[in-house]
Amino acid sequence: MNLRDDAHALSADLVHLRRTLHRTPEVGLDLPRTQETVLAELAGLPLEVTTGGGLSSVTAVLRGAAPGPLVLLRGDMDALPVAERTGLDFAADNGRMHACGHDLHTTMLTGAAKLLSAHRDRLAGDVLFMFQPGEEGFDGARHMLAEGLLDVAGRRPDAAYAVHVMSAGLPGGVFGTRGGPALAASNVLRVTVRGAGGHGSMPHRAKDPVQAGCAMVTALQTWITRTFDVFDPVILTVGTFHAGTQQNVIPDTAVFEATVRSFSAEAQARVKDGTVEVCRGIAAAYGVAVDAEFAELYPVTVNDHAEAAFAADTVREALGEERFAPLPQPLHGSEDFSRVLAEVPGAMLTLGAPPAGADPERSANNHSPLAEFDDAVLADGAAVYAELAARRLTRTP
């Protein structure tokens, strides 16, 4: 079977579906219009389709003509609360945006379902298609796992794969992956400093939470550089800091939040306790109180080495040597597909999709209101999804 040629025959339909999804982005775990669109695309295919109970997920099982392994393919469906500013003629206008390319993921996975369904009689094994909501901070994968994702086909998958498009950083049409840690763990540190307000001209009569909070921010950065090995790094970035109402008033409280990224379970555990201790120590030194909470969001995304190598070989053999570029180091983003890979050996791949003719080093990044993705990658993306499943079903363990 020539899945790539078959995929390119679907190109016009794939572009239409992607743009339909892009015009109507939905956020979170409840994506009724997106789910309806996916179900309509899958209708008539030889699939066992189920939908989520507490979220708008879709799972579909394709049974091959002969017994064999079970391969899971995942595509996330949700958008971001970002007002689009691309100016595209199919841009969203509802204050939400597919700024991370999940509309492409959904489209490519739908295409793979059609490609593999057309060759069902040549498959020795089964394929589980995972259409997931709520990747952007809602932990949709965890919800799907709790609802029995890995047992929906009657047995657990033998391998799992996902593809994520990038609007910058990779040349168009080039896939990448690596064995071991592939994306960071994502966590959040939330801190409220409680002091005693007063007049700005008499700080000695108050307990200034702003100064204490600022000291915490700088101390956290220094603590990280002096605690963690540079080859097992931790990134802490304070994204919000709020305090006060007027320049001559010392407020009672100051509040800040930071994203914390790490690349090993050991570093994640250590930074969890350490950041809270640093904030408490600074608070004691400044004579203020502090509430510091470290919340774990997504764990490290760890690719199985053998499955990552298999995925790389699949891309090279299906598309050509020049279409694969190994990732030299983990990416700093995070993914709840990490939860699937903690249960099933597999790999997450990246796919460069910057605007046609654009310099990928200068394109707007994922999550930007200006992020654009090239529809030209859709057919090969669908083909790679399908190739990963078809080849993995025939691979000797």
C-alpha positions, -999 to 999 in steps of 0.1 A, spaced: 0 0 0 12 35 -9 -1 55 20 17 87 10 1 88 -25 -33 80 -9 -28 108 16 -20 133 -11 -51 123 -30 -70 135 1 -52 168 3 -81 190 -7 -104 174 18 -77 177 45 -72 214 39 -110 220 40 -113 201 73 -84 219 89 -98 253 79 -132 244 91 -118 235 125 -96 266 125 -127 289 121 -145 274 151 -120 269 179 -131 256 213 -112 256 246 -110 231 274 -126 197 278 -160 206 263 -156 208 225 -191 200 212 -187 215 177 -153 200 172 -165 166 184 -194 168 160 -171 176 131 -148 147 139 -177 122 143 -191 133 109 -157 127 93 -154 92 108 -190 83 99 -191 54 74 -157 41 82 -153 6 97 -146 19 132 -158 12 167 -165 48 178 -171 59 214 -173 93 230 -163 105 264 -186 107 294 -172 138 311 -154 154 282 -158 157 244 -133 130 235 -136 105 206 -120 71 205 -122 49 174 -109 14 170 -101 -1 136 -99 -39 136 -75 -54 112 -82 -84 91 -58 -106 111 -48 -106 148 -18 -86 159 -6 -57 181 -27 -27 190 -12 8 182 -26 40 196 -24 72 176 -33 105 193 -44 139 181 -55 167 204 -84 190 194 -86 220 217 -76 256 211 -63 285 233 -80 316 247 -61 338 223 -76 364 200 -63 356 165 -44 383 146 -31 364 116 -55 381 91 -61 347 73 -93 345 54 -103 315 76 -92 331 109 -113 326 140 -132 356 153 -145 343 187 -116 353 209 -101 318 207 -75 304 183 -59 272 172 -25 289 180 -8 256 188 -19 237 156 -43 212 172 -66 217 142 -38 202 121 -33 173 145 -71 165 144 -71 167 106 -40 145 102 -54 119 126 -87 119 107 -68 115 75 -49 85 90 -82 69 100 -94 71 65 -61 58 50 -59 28 73 -96 20 70 -91 18 32 -64 -8 38 -81 -26 67 -78 -60 49 -40 -57 49 -36 -49 86 -25 -76 111 -36 -60 143 -57 -30 155 -54 8 156 -69 30 184 -74 66 173 -74 90 203 -91 124 196 -84 143 228 -97 176 242 -82 197 270 -44 193 262 -39 230 269 -38 230 307 -69 208 313 -51 175 314 -74 159 289 -52 128 286 -55 121 323 -93 123 320 -94 99 290 -71 75 308 -95 76 338 -124 68 315 -107 37 303 -89 48 272 -63 20 273 -89 -7 276 -114 5 250 -101 -20 224 -103 -49 248 -65 -49 256 -38 -24 262 -19 -8 233 15 -21 224 28 13 212 16 49 211 25 78 189 16 115 185 27 143 162 29 180 171 33 207 145 56 237 151 51 271 135 87 280 141 120 263 148 118 235 123 118 237 84 85 230 68 77 193 64 106 181 85 99 157 114 119 153 145 121 132 176 145 118 202 147 89 226 144 96 263 131 130 277 115 148 248 95 176 265 96 192 300 75 186 330 53 216 336 44 229 371 33 261 386 45 279 417 18 302 433 30 326 461 10 351 482 31 373 505 12 387 534 27 418 551 13 449 568 4 479 547 13 515 554 24 548 540 51 547 513 71 574 531 73 554 563 83 518 553 97 512 587 62 513 601 50 486 577 59 451 566 64 455 528 53 424 509 65 438 476 102 439 487 99 404 502 82 391 470 109 407 448 136 391 470 119 357 466 119 361 428 156 368 426 165 342 453 146 315 434 167 321 403 199 320 422 189 289 441 181 270 409 215 279 393 233 267 424 213 236 430 207 218 397 231 203 373 231 222 340 228 188 322 195 182 342 182 217 341 153 235 357 137 267 343 116 290 365 100 320 349 78 344 369 49 354 346 27 374 369 35 397 398 6 418 413 7 442 442 -6 475 453 -30 502 441 -10 534 443 26 546 442 27 559 478 8 530 495 25 499 508 0 471 502 -9 443 525 -2 415 500 18 407 469 11 378 446 32 361 420 31 330 398 58 311 380 60 283 355 86 257 365 100 233 338 122 203 345 134 173 325 136 144 350 114 131 377 142 136 402 146 173 394 108 178 395 106 163 430 135 184 442 123 217 428 88 211 443 101 211 478 129 236 473 110 265 458 85 264 487 114 263 512 131 293 496 99 314 498 94 305 534 130 314 543 128 348 526 95 355 543 110 347 577 139 370 570 116 399 560 92 393 588 62 386 566 40 355 561 38 335 529 15 310 513 35 291 487 20 263 467 37 241 441 12 224 418 23 196 394 7 199 360 22 176 334 51 152 339 82 148 317 74 134 283 97 105 279 100 87 246 109 50 245 143 48 228 133 19 206 100 34 195 117 68 188 142 51 166 115 32 149 95 64 143 126 81 128 132 52 105 95 53 94 98 89 84 130 84 65 117 54 46 83 69 39 93 104 30 131 105 25 162 110 46 160 148 43 126 148 60 139 138 94 161 158 117 169 144 152 161 166 181 195 173 198 178 181 232 144 181 248 119 209 240 110 232 268 72 229 262 51 202 280 25 177 270 -1 156 287 6 129 261 33 122 287 7 104 307 0 80 278 38 74 273 41 66 310 18 37 305 26 26 269 60 26 251 59 51 223 71 84 209 61 120 203 73 136 171 75 172 160 67 184 125 78 218 111 49 237 96 59 274 94 42 295 67 53 287 32 84 307 23 90 319 59 122 317 78 114 292 106 137 310 129 117 342 125 82 329 123 57 335 152 59 307 177 31 284 188 7 301 211 13 335 195 -18 353 181 2 356 149 11 319 146 5 304 112 8 268 100 12 256 65 -16 234 52 10 217 29 21 194 57 -13 179 63 -10 151 37 24 139 48 14 143 85 -16 120 79 7 96 59 32 94 88 5 87 113 -8 59 91 27 46 84 36 44 121 6 23 127 9 0 97 46 -6 101 44 -11 138 17 -38 133 42 -58 112 73 -51 133 88 -81 150 91 -74 187 
